Structure formats: C-alpha cells, structure tokens
Amino acid sequence: MACYAFLLNKYVLFTGITGAAVLSLASIPLRNIIGFLYISDDNKLIKISSVDFWGKRRDKIIDANDWIPLLEMSPKVSDAIYLTPKLTDGTKYKLIIKFGNVLNAQKIGQVLE
C-alpha cells in the first residue's frame, strides 16, 4: 500500500508541474494585449489598459508623442491578426484588430497613425 501511495504522489506532482508549465507557456502570446485604449479630449494623452501575467489590469498613461505611429513601422506577417504598437521607451504591446469596437475612428486615426 505504501508503494501505491508513493507512485500516486509522484504522478500528482508530475501532473501539477506539467500543468503549471503548459499554462505558463500558453499565456506568453497573450501578454501585453491592449484591452482598452483611451485618448484625451485634446489628443495629448493616451491611456493604455492591458493585463499582466497574473491577470491584473495595468494602466499606463503616456504622452501622445511617446507613441510611435503605426504607419512608421515596417509591416509584419502578424499584422493581419494584431498590430504591434511600440512606445519610445521600447515597450511593445499587441493591438488585436479583428475583434473589438472603435467608438471614434477619426480621433484614433489622428493619434495612432
């Protein structure tokens, strides 16, 4: 009976470690996805809301000049699924264009492009 308990504990431990590794690896493509993008009335500030590894919302308020325009960046293969906007400090985000809703397309075009 003791041998069975030892093997069971080993399988439970292996399953737990494997499950944690799979979930961690599966979350890598989902990091820094922009959930909400807010632009101030005077088009000078941008608030980027994204989710970190632990699922906590992270808000970052930046100056509009810190956003590198999307048209200045070279095209990538992944642009059909998501865009990769960058900030001047080197931070990269993912902006999914297939899903979502833009409330003011003219304003977002003025600031982001």
Phi and psi restraints in degrees (range 20) as a CNS / XPLOR table:
assign (resid 1 and name C) (resid 2 and name N)
       (resid 2 and name CA) (resid 2 and name C) 1.0 -66.3 20.0 2
assign (resid 2 and name N) (resid 2 and name CA)
       (resid 2 and name C) (resid 3 and name N) 1.0 -35.0 20.0 2
assign (resid 2 and name C) (resid 3 and name N)
       (resid 3 and name CA) (resid 3 and name C) 1.0 -66.1 20.0 2
assign (resid 3 and name N) (resid 3 and name CA)
       (resid 3 and name C) (resid 4 and name N) 1.0 -40.0 20.0 2
assign (resid 3 and name C) (resid 4 and name N)
       (resid 4 and name CA) (resid 4 and name C) 1.0 -63.5 20.0 2
assign (resid 4 and name N) (resid 4 and name CA)
       (resid 4 and name C) (resid 5 and name N) 1.0 -42.6 20.0 2
assign (resid 4 and name C) (resid 5 and name N)
       (resid 5 and name CA) (resid 5 and name C) 1.0 -64.5 20.0 2
assign (resid 5 and name N) (resid 5 and name CA)
       (resid 5 and name C) (resid 6 and name N) 1.0 -38.5 20.0 2
assign (resid 5 and name C) (resid 6 and name N)
       (resid 6 and name CA) (resid 6 and name C) 1.0 -63.7 20.0 2
assign (resid 6 and name N) (resid 6 and name CA)
       (resid 6 and name C) (resid 7 and name N) 1.0 -44.8 20.0 2
assign (resid 6 and name C) (resid 7 and name N)
       (resid 7 and name CA) (resid 7 and name C) 1.0 -65.9 20.0 2
assign (resid 7 and name N) (resid 7 and name CA)
       (resid 7 and name C) (resid 8 and name N) 1.0 -39.1 20.0 2
assign (resid 7 and name C) (resid 8 and name N)
       (resid 8 and name CA) (resid 8 and name C) 1.0 -63.8 20.0 2
assign (resid 8 and name N) (resid 8 and name CA)
       (resid 8 and name C) (resid 9 and name N) 1.0 -43.3 20.0 2
assign (resid 8 and name C) (resid 9 and name N)
       (resid 9 and name CA) (resid 9 and name C) 1.0 -62.4 20.0 2
assign (resid 9 and name N) (resid 9 and name CA)
       (resid 9 and name C) (resid 10 and name N) 1.0 -37.3 20.0 2
assign (resid 9 and name C) (resid 10 and name N)
       (resid 10 and name CA) (resid 10 and name C) 1.0 -65.7 20.0 2
assign (resid 10 and name N) (resid 10 and name CA)
       (resid 10 and name C) (resid 11 and name N) 1.0 -42.3 20.0 2
assign (resid 10 and name C) (resid 11 and name N)
       (resid 11 and name CA) (resid 11 and name C) 1.0 -68.4 20.0 2
assign (resid 11 and name N) (resid 11 and name CA)
       (resid 11 and name C) (resid 12 and name N) 1.0 -38.8 20.0 2
assign (resid 11 and name C) (resid 12 and name N)
       (resid 12 and name CA) (resid 12 and name C) 1.0 -64.1 20.0 2
assign (resid 12 and name N) (resid 12 and name CA)
       (resid 12 and name C) (resid 13 and name N) 1.0 -43.5 20.0 2
assign (resid 12 and name C) (resid 13 and name N)
       (resid 13 and name CA) (resid 13 and name C) 1.0 -63.2 20.0 2
assign (resid 13 and name N) (resid 13 and name CA)
       (resid 13 and name C) (resid 14 and name N) 1.0 -45.4 20.0 2
assign (resid 13 and name C) (resid 14 and name N)
       (resid 14 and name CA) (resid 14 and name C) 1.0 -61.6 20.0 2
assign (resid 14 and name N) (resid 14 and name CA)
       (resid 14 and name C) (resid 15 and name N) 1.0 -43.0 20.0 2
assign (resid 14 and name C) (resid 15 and name N)
       (resid 15 and name CA) (resid 15 and name C) 1.0 -64.3 20.0 2
assign (resid 15 and name N) (resid 15 and name CA)
       (resid 15 and name C) (resid 16 and name N) 1.0 -41.0 20.0 2
assign (resid 15 and name C) (resid 16 and name N)
       (resid 16 and name CA) (resid 16 and name C) 1.0 -64.8 20.0 2
assign (resid 16 and name N) (resid 16 and name CA)
       (resid 16 and name C) (resid 17 and name N) 1.0 -43.9 20.0 2
assign (resid 16 and name C) (resid 17 and name N)
       (resid 17 and name CA) (resid 17 and name C) 1.0 -67.3 20.0 2
assign (resid 17 and name N) (resid 17 and name CA)
       (resid 17 and name C) (resid 18 and name N) 1.0 -42.7 20.0 2
assign (resid 17 and name C) (resid 18 and name N)
       (resid 18 and name CA) (resid 18 and name C) 1.0 -64.2 20.0 2
assign (resid 18 and name N) (resid 18 and name CA)
       (resid 18 and name C) (resid 19 and name N) 1.0 -43.2 20.0 2
assign (resid 18 and name C) (resid 19 and name N)
       (resid 19 and name CA) (resid 19 and name C) 1.0 -62.0 20.0 2
assign (resid 19 and name N) (resid 19 and name CA)
       (resid 19 and name C) (resid 20 and name N) 1.0 -42.5 20.0 2
assign (resid 19 and name C) (resid 20 and name N)
       (resid 20 and name CA) (resid 20 and name C) 1.0 -64.4 20.0 2
assign (resid 20 and name N) (resid 20 and name CA)
       (resid 20 and name C) (resid 21 and name N) 1.0 -40.1 20.0 2
assign (resid 20 and name C) (resid 21 and name N)
       (resid 21 and name CA) (resid 21 and name C) 1.0 -66.3 20.0 2
assign (resid 21 and name N) (resid 21 and name CA)
       (resid 21 and name C) (resid 22 and name N) 1.0 -42.3 20.0 2
assign (resid 21 and name C) (resid 22 and name N)
       (resid 22 and name CA) (resid 22 and name C) 1.0 -64.7 20.0 2
assign (resid 22 and name N) (resid 22 and name CA)
       (resid 22 and name C) (resid 23 and name N) 1.0 -44.3 20.0 2
assign (resid 22 and name C) (resid 23 and name N)
       (resid 23 and name CA) (resid 23 and name C) 1.0 -66.0 20.0 2
assign (resid 23 and name N) (resid 23 and name CA)
       (resid 23 and name C) (resid 24 and name N) 1.0 -37.3 20.0 2
assign (resid 23 and name C) (resid 24 and name N)
       (resid 24 and name CA) (resid 24 and name C) 1.0 -66.2 20.0 2
assign (resid 24 and name N) (resid 24 and name CA)
       (resid 24 and name C) (resid 25 and name N) 1.0 -43.4 20.0 2
assign (resid 24 and name C) (resid 25 and name N)
       (resid 25 and name CA) (resid 25 and name C) 1.0 -68.4 20.0 2
assign (resid 25 and name N) (resid 25 and name CA)
       (resid 25 and name C) (resid 26 and name N) 1.0 -35.1 20.0 2
assign (resid 25 and name C) (resid 26 and name N)
       (resid 26 and name CA) (resid 26 and name C) 1.0 -69.9 20.0 2
assign (resid 26 and name N) (resid 26 and name CA)
       (resid 26 and name C) (resid 27 and name N) 1.0 -22.4 20.0 2
assign (resid 26 and name C) (resid 27 and name N)
       (resid 27 and name CA) (resid 27 and name C) 1.0 -85.9 20.0 2
assign (resid 27 and name N) (resid 27 and name CA)
       (resid 27 and name C) (resid 28 and name N) 1.0 -9.5 20.0 2
assign (resid 27 and name C) (resid 28 and name N)
       (resid 28 and name CA) (resid 28 and name C) 1.0 -59.7 20.0 2
assign (resid 28 and name N) (resid 28 and name CA)
       (resid 28 and name C) (resid 29 and name N) 1.0 -46.2 20.0 2
assign (resid 28 and name C) (resid 29 and name N)
       (resid 29 and name CA) (resid 29 and name C) 1.0 -67.7 20.0 2
assign (resid 29 and name N) (resid 29 and name CA)
       (resid 29 and name C) (resid 30 and name N) 1.0 -15.7 20.0 2
assign (resid 29 and name C) (resid 30 and name N)
       (resid 30 and name CA) (resid 30 and name C) 1.0 -93.7 20.0 2
assign (resid 30 and name N) (resid 30 and name CA)
       (resid 30 and name C) (resid 31 and name N) 1.0 2.4 20.0 2
assign (resid 30 and name C) (resid 31 and name N)
       (resid 31 and name CA) (resid 31 and name C) 1.0 -76.4 20.0 2
assign (resid 31 and name N) (resid 31 and name CA)
       (resid 31 and name C) (resid 32 and name N) 1.0 145.3 20.0 2
assign (resid 31 and name C) (resid 32 and name N)
       (resid 32 and name CA) (resid 32 and name C) 1.0 59.5 20.0 2
assign (resid 32 and name N) (resid 32 and name CA)
       (resid 32 and name C) (resid 33 and name N) 1.0 32.9 20.0 2
assign (resid 32 and name C) (resid 33 and name N)
       (resid 33 and name CA) (resid 33 and name C) 1.0 -81.2 20.0 2
assign (resid 33 and name N) (resid 33 and name CA)
       (resid 33 and name C) (resid 34 and name N) 1.0 129.8 20.0 2
assign (resid 33 and name C) (resid 34 and name N)
       (resid 34 and name CA) (resid 34 and name C) 1.0 -76.0 20.0 2
assign (resid 34 and name N) (resid 34 and name CA)
       (resid 34 and name C) (resid 35 and name N) 1.0 120.2 20.0 2
assign (resid 34 and name C) (resid 35 and name N)
       (resid 35 and name CA) (resid 35 and name C) 1.0 -88.0 20.0 2
assign (resid 35 and name N) (resid 35 and name CA)
       (resid 35 and name C) (resid 36 and name N) 1.0 -48.4 20.0 2
assign (resid 35 and name C) (resid 36 and name N)
       (resid 36 and name CA) (resid 36 and name C) 1.0 -133.1 20.0 2
assign (resid 36 and name N) (resid 36 and name CA)
       (resid 36 and name C) (resid 37 and name N) 1.0 146.1 20.0 2
assign (resid 36 and name C) (resid 37 and name N)
       (resid 37 and name CA) (resid 37 and name C) 1.0 -132.1 20.0 2
assign (resid 37 and name N) (resid 37 and name CA)
       (resid 37 and name C) (resid 38 and name N) 1.0 115.3 20.0 2
assign (resid 37 and name C) (resid 38 and name N)
       (resid 38 and name CA) (resid 38 and name C) 1.0 -109.8 20.0 2
assign (resid 38 and name N) (resid 38 and name CA)
       (resid 38 and name C) (resid 39 and name N) 1.0 140.1 20.0 2
assign (resid 38 and name C) (resid 39 and name N)
       (resid 39 and name CA) (resid 39 and name C) 1.0 -123.5 20.0 2
assign (resid 39 and name N) (resid 39 and name CA)
       (resid 39 and name C) (resid 40 and name N) 1.0 133.3 20.0 2
assign (resid 39 and name C) (resid 40 and name N)
       (resid 40 and name CA) (resid 40 and name C) 1.0 -68.0 20.0 2
assign (resid 40 and name N) (resid 40 and name CA)
       (resid 40 and name C) (resid 41 and name N) 1.0 164.8 20.0 2
assign (resid 40 and name C) (resid 41 and name N)
       (resid 41 and name CA) (resid 41 and name C) 1.0 -63.1 20.0 2
assign (resid 41 and name N) (resid 41 and name CA)
       (resid 41 and name C) (resid 42 and name N) 1.0 -32.4 20.0 2
assign (resid 41 and name C) (resid 42 and name N)
       (resid 42 and name CA) (resid 42 and name C) 1.0 -92.7 20.0 2
assign (resid 42 and name N) (resid 42 and name CA)
       (resid 42 and name C) (resid 43 and name N) 1.0 8.0 20.0 2
assign (resid 42 and name C) (resid 43 and name N)
       (resid 43 and name CA) (resid 43 and name C) 1.0 61.0 20.0 2
assign (resid 43 and name N) (resid 43 and name CA)
       (resid 43 and name C) (resid 44 and name N) 1.0 26.8 20.0 2
assign (resid 43 and name C) (resid 44 and name N)
       (resid 44 and name CA) (resid 44 and name C) 1.0 -104.5 20.0 2
assign (resid 44 and name N) (resid 44 and name CA)
       (resid 44 and name C) (resid 45 and name N) 1.0 -21.4 20.0 2
assign (resid 44 and name C) (resid 45 and name N)
       (resid 45 and name CA) (resid 45 and name C) 1.0 -124.4 20.0 2
assign (resid 45 and name N) (resid 45 and name CA)
       (resid 45 and name C) (resid 46 and name N) 1.0 143.7 20.0 2
assign (resid 45 and name C) (resid 46 and name N)
       (resid 46 and name CA) (resid 46 and name C) 1.0 -125.9 20.0 2
assign (resid 46 and name N) (resid 46 and name CA)
       (resid 46 and name C) (resid 47 and name N) 1.0 132.6 20.0 2
assign (resid 46 and name C) (resid 47 and name N)
       (resid 47 and name CA) (resid 47 and name C) 1.0 -109.9 20.0 2
assign (resid 47 and name N) (resid 47 and name CA)
       (resid 47 and name C) (resid 48 and name N) 1.0 119.8 20.0 2
assign (resid 47 and name C) (resid 48 and name N)
       (resid 48 and name CA) (resid 48 and name C) 1.0 -105.2 20.0 2
assign (resid 48 and name N) (resid 48 and name CA)
       (resid 48 and name C) (resid 49 and name N) 1.0 122.9 20.0 2
assign (resid 48 and name C) (resid 49 and name N)
       (resid 49 and name CA) (resid 49 and name C) 1.0 -111.2 20.0 2
assign (resid 49 and name N) (resid 49 and name CA)
       (resid 49 and name C) (resid 50 and name N) 1.0 120.7 20.0 2
assign (resid 49 and name C) (resid 50 and name N)
       (resid 50 and name CA) (resid 50 and name C) 1.0 -135.4 20.0 2
assign (resid 50 and name N) (resid 50 and name CA)
       (resid 50 and name C) (resid 51 and name N) 1.0 173.6 20.0 2
assign (resid 50 and name C) (resid 51 and name N)
       (resid 51 and name CA) (resid 51 and name C) 1.0 -115.0 20.0 2
assign (resid 51 and name N) (resid 51 and name CA)
       (resid 51 and name C) (resid 52 and name N) 1.0 134.5 20.0 2
assign (resid 51 and name C) (resid 52 and name N)
       (resid 52 and name CA) (resid 52 and name C) 1.0 -87.3 20.0 2
assign (resid 52 and name N) (resid 52 and name CA)
       (resid 52 and name C) (resid 53 and name N) 1.0 -173.1 20.0 2
assign (resid 52 and name C) (resid 53 and name N)
       (resid 53 and name CA) (resid 53 and name C) 1.0 -59.1 20.0 2
assign (resid 53 and name N) (resid 53 and name CA)
       (resid 53 and name C) (resid 54 and name N) 1.0 -35.8 20.0 2
assign (resid 53 and name C) (resid 54 and name N)
       (resid 54 and name CA) (resid 54 and name C) 1.0 -87.4 20.0 2
assign (resid 54 and name N) (resid 54 and name CA)
       (resid 54 and name C) (resid 55 and name N) 1.0 1.2 20.0 2
assign (resid 54 and name C) (resid 55 and name N)
       (resid 55 and name CA) (resid 55 and name C) 1.0 88.5 20.0 2
assign (resid 55 and name N) (resid 55 and name CA)
       (resid 55 and name C) (resid 56 and name N) 1.0 10.4 20.0 2
assign (resid 55 and name C) (resid 56 and name N)
       (resid 56 and name CA) (resid 56 and name C) 1.0 -91.2 20.0 2
assign (resid 56 and name N) (resid 56 and name CA)
       (resid 56 and name C) (resid 57 and name N) 1.0 137.9 20.0 2
assign (resid 56 and name C) (resid 57 and name N)
       (resid 57 and name CA) (resid 57 and name C) 1.0 -71.9 20.0 2
assign (resid 57 and name N) (resid 57 and name CA)
       (resid 57 and name C) (resid 58 and name N) 1.0 132.6 20.0 2
assign (resid 57 and name C) (resid 58 and name N)
       (resid 58 and name CA) (resid 58 and name C) 1.0 -118.8 20.0 2
assign (resid 58 and name N) (resid 58 and name CA)
       (resid 58 and name C) (resid 59 and name N) 1.0 120.9 20.0 2
assign (resid 58 and name C) (resid 59 and name N)
       (resid 59 and name CA) (resid 59 and name C) 1.0 -104.7 20.0 2
assign (resid 59 and name N) (resid 59 and name CA)
       (resid 59 and name C) (resid 60 and name N) 1.0 134.3 20.0 2
assign (resid 59 and name C) (resid 60 and name N)
       (resid 60 and name CA) (resid 60 and name C) 1.0 -131.8 20.0 2
assign (resid 60 and name N) (resid 60 and name CA)
       (resid 60 and name C) (resid 61 and name N) 1.0 122.2 20.0 2
assign (resid 60 and name C) (resid 61 and name N)
       (resid 61 and name CA) (resid 61 and name C) 1.0 -101.5 20.0 2
assign (resid 61 and name N) (resid 61 and name CA)
       (resid 61 and name C) (resid 62 and name N) 1.0 124.1 20.0 2
assign (resid 61 and name C) (resid 62 and name N)
       (resid 62 and name CA) (resid 62 and name C) 1.0 -128.3 20.0 2
assign (resid 62 and name N) (resid 62 and name CA)
       (resid 62 and name C) (resid 63 and name N) 1.0 163.1 20.0 2
assign (resid 62 and name C) (resid 63 and name N)
       (resid 63 and name CA) (resid 63 and name C) 1.0 -76.8 20.0 2
assign (resid 63 and name N) (resid 63 and name CA)
       (resid 63 and name C) (resid 64 and name N) 1.0 146.3 20.0 2
assign (resid 63 and name C) (resid 64 and name N)
       (resid 64 and name CA) (resid 64 and name C) 1.0 -62.5 20.0 2
assign (resid 64 and name N) (resid 64 and name CA)
       (resid 64 and name C) (resid 65 and name N) 1.0 -25.2 20.0 2
assign (resid 64 and name C) (resid 65 and name N)
       (resid 65 and name CA) (resid 65 and name C) 1.0 -74.3 20.0 2
assign (resid 65 and name N) (resid 65 and name CA)
       (resid 65 and name C) (resid 66 and name N) 1.0 -17.0 20.0 2
assign (resid 65 and name C) (resid 66 and name N)
       (resid 66 and name CA) (resid 66 and name C) 1.0 -79.3 20.0 2
assign (resid 66 and name N) (resid 66 and name CA)
       (resid 66 and name C) (resid 67 and name N) 1.0 -12.9 20.0 2
assign (resid 66 and name C) (resid 67 and name N)
       (resid 67 and name CA) (resid 67 and name C) 1.0 -85.6 20.0 2
assign (resid 67 and name N) (resid 67 and name CA)
       (resid 67 and name C) (resid 68 and name N) 1.0 122.6 20.0 2
assign (resid 67 and name C) (resid 68 and name N)
       (resid 68 and name CA) (resid 68 and name C) 1.0 -79.8 20.0 2
assign (resid 68 and name N) (resid 68 and name CA)
       (resid 68 and name C) (resid 69 and name N) 1.0 121.1 20.0 2
assign (resid 68 and name C) (resid 69 and name N)
       (resid 69 and name CA) (resid 69 and name C) 1.0 -56.9 20.0 2
assign (resid 69 and name N) (resid 69 and name CA)
       (resid 69 and name C) (resid 70 and name N) 1.0 142.2 20.0 2
assign (resid 69 and name C) (resid 70 and name N)
       (resid 70 and name CA) (resid 70 and name C) 1.0 -65.9 20.0 2
assign (resid 70 and name N) (resid 70 and name CA)
       (resid 70 and name C) (resid 71 and name N) 1.0 -29.5 20.0 2
assign (resid 70 and name C) (resid 71 and name N)
       (resid 71 and name CA) (resid 71 and name C) 1.0 -73.9 20.0 2
assign (resid 71 and name N) (resid 71 and name CA)
       (resid 71 and name C) (resid 72 and name N) 1.0 -18.8 20.0 2
assign (resid 71 and name C) (resid 72 and name N)
       (resid 72 and name CA) (resid 72 and name C) 1.0 -83.3 20.0 2
assign (resid 72 and name N) (resid 72 and name CA)
       (resid 72 and name C) (resid 73 and name N) 1.0 -10.5 20.0 2
assign (resid 72 and name C) (resid 73 and name N)
       (resid 73 and name CA) (resid 73 and name C) 1.0 -93.2 20.0 2
assign (resid 73 and name N) (resid 73 and name CA)
       (resid 73 and name C) (resid 74 and name N) 1.0 149.7 20.0 2
assign (resid 73 and name C) (resid 74 and name N)
       (resid 74 and name CA) (resid 74 and name C) 1.0 -71.9 20.0 2
assign (resid 74 and name N) (resid 74 and name CA)
       (resid 74 and name C) (resid 75 and name N) 1.0 145.8 20.0 2
assign (resid 74 and name C) (resid 75 and name N)
       (resid 75 and name CA) (resid 75 and name C) 1.0 -68.2 20.0 2
assign (resid 75 and name N) (resid 75 and name CA)
       (resid 75 and name C) (resid 76 and name N) 1.0 149.6 20.0 2
assign (resid 75 and name C) (resid 76 and name N)
       (resid 76 and name CA) (resid 76 and name C) 1.0 -127.2 20.0 2
assign (resid 76 and name N) (resid 76 and name CA)
       (resid 76 and name C) (resid 77 and name N) 1.0 165.3 20.0 2
assign (resid 76 and name C) (resid 77 and name N)
       (resid 77 and name CA) (resid 77 and name C) 1.0 -65.4 20.0 2
assign (resid 77 and name N) (resid 77 and name CA)
       (resid 77 and name C) (resid 78 and name N) 1.0 -34.7 20.0 2
assign (resid 77 and name C) (resid 78 and name N)
       (resid 78 and name CA) (resid 78 and name C) 1.0 -77.2 20.0 2
assign (resid 78 and name N) (resid 78 and name CA)
       (resid 78 and name C) (resid 79 and name N) 1.0 -2.3 20.0 2
assign (resid 78 and name C) (resid 79 and name N)
       (resid 79 and name CA) (resid 79 and name C) 1.0 -64.0 20.0 2
assign (resid 79 and name N) (resid 79 and name CA)
       (resid 79 and name C) (resid 80 and name N) 1.0 -20.6 20.0 2
assign (resid 79 and name C) (resid 80 and name N)
       (resid 80 and name CA) (resid 80 and name C) 1.0 -70.5 20.0 2
assign (resid 80 and name N) (resid 80 and name CA)
       (resid 80 and name C) (resid 81 and name N) 1.0 -25.2 20.0 2
assign (resid 80 and name C) (resid 81 and name N)
       (resid 81 and name CA) (resid 81 and name C) 1.0 -102.0 20.0 2
assign (resid 81 and name N) (resid 81 and name CA)
       (resid 81 and name C) (resid 82 and name N) 1.0 -50.2 20.0 2
assign (resid 81 and name C) (resid 82 and name N)
       (resid 82 and name CA) (resid 82 and name C) 1.0 -148.7 20.0 2
assign (resid 82 and name N) (resid 82 and name CA)
       (resid 82 and name C) (resid 83 and name N) 1.0 151.1 20.0 2
assign (resid 82 and name C) (resid 83 and name N)
       (resid 83 and name CA) (resid 83 and name C) 1.0 -94.2 20.0 2
assign (resid 83 and name N) (resid 83 and name CA)
       (resid 83 and name C) (resid 84 and name N) 1.0 154.9 20.0 2
assign (resid 83 and name C) (resid 84 and name N)
       (resid 84 and name CA) (resid 84 and name C) 1.0 -118.9 20.0 2
assign (resid 84 and name N) (resid 84 and name CA)
       (resid 84 and name C) (resid 85 and name N) 1.0 79.7 20.0 2
assign (resid 84 and name C) (resid 85 and name N)
       (resid 85 and name CA) (resid 85 and name C) 1.0 -68.8 20.0 2
assign (resid 85 and name N) (resid 85 and name CA)
       (resid 85 and name C) (resid 86 and name N) 1.0 150.0 20.0 2
assign (resid 85 and name C) (resid 86 and name N)
       (resid 86 and name CA) (resid 86 and name C) 1.0 -126.9 20.0 2
assign (resid 86 and name N) (resid 86 and name CA)
       (resid 86 and name C) (resid 87 and name N) 1.0 155.9 20.0 2
assign (resid 86 and name C) (resid 87 and name N)
       (resid 87 and name CA) (resid 87 and name C) 1.0 -105.9 20.0 2
assign (resid 87 and name N) (resid 87 and name CA)
       (resid 87 and name C) (resid 88 and name N) 1.0 165.1 20.0 2
assign (resid 87 and name C) (resid 88 and name N)
       (resid 88 and name CA) (resid 88 and name C) 1.0 -67.0 20.0 2
assign (resid 88 and name N) (resid 88 and name CA)
       (resid 88 and name C) (resid 89 and name N) 1.0 -20.7 20.0 2
assign (resid 88 and name C) (resid 89 and name N)
       (resid 89 and name CA) (resid 89 and name C) 1.0 -84.0 20.0 2
assign (resid 89 and name N) (resid 89 and name CA)
       (resid 89 and name C) (resid 90 and name N) 1.0 1.1 20.0 2
assign (resid 89 and name C) (resid 90 and name N)
       (resid 90 and name CA) (resid 90 and name C) 1.0 98.0 20.0 2
assign (resid 90 and name N) (resid 90 and name CA)
       (resid 90 and name C) (resid 91 and name N) 1.0 -4.1 20.0 2
assign (resid 90 and name C) (resid 91 and name N)
       (resid 91 and name CA) (resid 91 and name C) 1.0 -68.9 20.0 2
assign (resid 91 and name N) (resid 91 and name CA)
       (resid 91 and name C) (resid 92 and name N) 1.0 132.4 20.0 2
assign (resid 91 and name C) (resid 92 and name N)
       (resid 92 and name CA) (resid 92 and name C) 1.0 -110.7 20.0 2
assign (resid 92 and name N) (resid 92 and name CA)
       (resid 92 and name C) (resid 93 and name N) 1.0 141.2 20.0 2
assign (resid 92 and name C) (resid 93 and name N)
       (resid 93 and name CA) (resid 93 and name C) 1.0 -126.5 20.0 2
assign (resid 93 and name N) (resid 93 and name CA)
       (resid 93 and name C) (resid 94 and name N) 1.0 170.7 20.0 2
assign (resid 93 and name C) (resid 94 and name N)
       (resid 94 and name CA) (resid 94 and name C) 1.0 -122.6 20.0 2
assign (resid 94 and name N) (resid 94 and name CA)
       (resid 94 and name C) (resid 95 and name N) 1.0 127.5 20.0 2
assign (resid 94 and name C) (resid 95 and name N)
       (resid 95 and name CA) (resid 95 and name C) 1.0 -116.7 20.0 2
assign (resid 95 and name N) (resid 95 and name CA)
       (resid 95 and name C) (resid 96 and name N) 1.0 105.6 20.0 2
assign (resid 95 and name C) (resid 96 and name N)
       (resid 96 and name CA) (resid 96 and name C) 1.0 -76.7 20.0 2
assign (resid 96 and name N) (resid 96 and name CA)
       (resid 96 and name C) (resid 97 and name N) 1.0 124.2 20.0 2
assign (resid 96 and name C) (resid 97 and name N)
       (resid 97 and name CA) (resid 97 and name C) 1.0 -101.4 20.0 2
assign (resid 97 and name N) (resid 97 and name CA)
       (resid 97 and name C) (resid 98 and name N) 1.0 -14.9 20.0 2
assign (resid 97 and name C) (resid 98 and name N)
       (resid 98 and name CA) (resid 98 and name C) 1.0 -75.6 20.0 2
assign (resid 98 and name N) (resid 98 and name CA)
       (resid 98 and name C) (resid 99 and name N) 1.0 -37.4 20.0 2
assign (resid 98 and name C) (resid 99 and name N)
       (resid 99 and name CA) (resid 99 and name C) 1.0 -112.9 20.0 2
assign (resid 99 and name N) (resid 99 and name CA)
       (resid 99 and name C) (resid 100 and name N) 1.0 155.1 20.0 2
assign (resid 99 and name C) (resid 100 and name N)
       (resid 100 and name CA) (resid 100 and name C) 1.0 121.0 20.0 2
assign (resid 100 and name N) (resid 100 and name CA)
       (resid 100 and name C) (resid 101 and name N) 1.0 179.2 20.0 2
assign (resid 100 and name C) (resid 101 and name N)
       (resid 101 and name CA) (resid 101 and name C) 1.0 -141.0 20.0 2
assign (resid 101 and name N) (resid 101 and name CA)
       (resid 101 and name C) (resid 102 and name N) 1.0 128.8 20.0 2
assign (resid 101 and name C) (resid 102 and name N)
       (resid 102 and name CA) (resid 102 and name C) 1.0 -104.6 20.0 2
assign (resid 102 and name N) (resid 102 and name CA)
       (resid 102 and name C) (resid 103 and name N) 1.0 121.8 20.0 2
assign (resid 102 and name C) (resid 103 and name N)
       (resid 103 and name CA) (resid 103 and name C) 1.0 -83.7 20.0 2
assign (resid 103 and name N) (resid 103 and name CA)
       (resid 103 and name C) (resid 104 and name N) 1.0 -33.3 20.0 2
assign (resid 103 and name C) (resid 104 and name N)
       (resid 104 and name CA) (resid 104 and name C) 1.0 -136.2 20.0 2
assign (resid 104 and name N) (resid 104 and name CA)
       (resid 104 and name C) (resid 105 and name N) 1.0 89.4 20.0 2
assign (resid 104 and name C) (resid 105 and name N)
       (resid 105 and name CA) (resid 105 and name C) 1.0 -66.8 20.0 2
assign (resid 105 and name N) (resid 105 and name CA)
       (resid 105 and name C) (resid 106 and name N) 1.0 -34.8 20.0 2
assign (resid 105 and name C) (resid 106 and name N)
       (resid 106 and name CA) (resid 106 and name C) 1.0 -65.6 20.0 2
assign (resid 106 and name N) (resid 106 and name CA)
       (resid 106 and name C) (resid 107 and name N) 1.0 -43.5 20.0 2
assign (resid 106 and name C) (resid 107 and name N)
       (resid 107 and name CA) (resid 107 and name C) 1.0 -67.9 20.0 2
assign (resid 107 and name N) (resid 107 and name CA)
       (resid 107 and name C) (resid 108 and name N) 1.0 -42.9 20.0 2
assign (resid 107 and name C) (resid 108 and name N)
       (resid 108 and name CA) (resid 108 and name C) 1.0 -67.3 20.0 2
assign (resid 108 and name N) (resid 108 and name CA)
       (resid 108 and name C) (resid 109 and name N) 1.0 -31.6 20.0 2
assign (resid 108 and name C) (resid 109 and name N)
       (resid 109 and name CA) (resid 109 and name C) 1.0 -68.0 20.0 2
assign (resid 109 and name N) (resid 109 and name CA)
       (resid 109 and name C) (resid 110 and name N) 1.0 -37.3 20.0 2
assign (resid 109 and name C) (resid 110 and name N)
       (resid 110 and name CA) (resid 110 and name C) 1.0 -65.1 20.0 2
assign (resid 110 and name N) (resid 110 and name CA)
       (resid 110 and name C) (resid 111 and name N) 1.0 -39.5 20.0 2
assign (resid 110 and name C) (resid 111 and name N)
       (resid 111 and name CA) (resid 111 and name C) 1.0 -86.6 20.0 2
assign (resid 111 and name N) (resid 111 and name CA)
       (resid 111 and name C) (resid 112 and name N) 1.0 -45.6 20.0 2
assign (resid 111 and name C) (resid 112 and name N)
       (resid 112 and name CA) (resid 112 and name C) 1.0 -86.1 20.0 2
assign (resid 112 and name N) (resid 112 and name CA)
       (resid 112 and name C) (resid 113 and name N) 1.0 -23.8 20.0 2
